[in-house]
């Protein structure tokens, strides 16, 4: 198995405002990351919405899933 690149975004907020919130920082990351480099035209995209721990009930908040799907769709439309 090869090495994987992992991105970490801090959940700490030091200022008040959407762009400093965890969701705002995540949205900025998605835009800068450039999903279009990783999504081919007509390609299916799977989004994992839980952490996968057996017996655990931890899920990713719907707002983060929504931002990911919106950016995936935008990038896919721009890629066409």
Secondary structure as UniProt FT lines:
FT   HELIX           18..20
FT   HELIX           22..33
FT   HELIX           35..37
FT   TURN            41..42
FT   TURN            54..55
FT   HELIX           62..79
//
